[in-house]
């Protein structure tokens, strides 16, 4: 799966260097690694919360999930990684707050 992600990253990089400026290509790479790090942190936080909930006798009531989320509109709409970074950062902050 990681190889597939790097393959997509290289395709995006080549596409952006041909069409747009180098600056945008660099942002795509930075966002790719941010998403990768946030996904990893997100899974670790979820595992930690599950472990804490399993050990506690008082399980908290299930929370209602919001259906609408605010998303930041980026200048480059073809790059969804910037939106993913915002969503994952928001989710990770909620999970950290839940642990504390």
Secondary structure, 3 states (H helix, E strand, C coil): CHHHHHHHHHHHHHHHHHHCCHHHHHHHHHHHHHHHHHHHHHHHHHHHHHHHHHHCCCCCCCCCCCCCCCCCCCCCCCCCHHHHHHHHHHHHHHHHHHHC
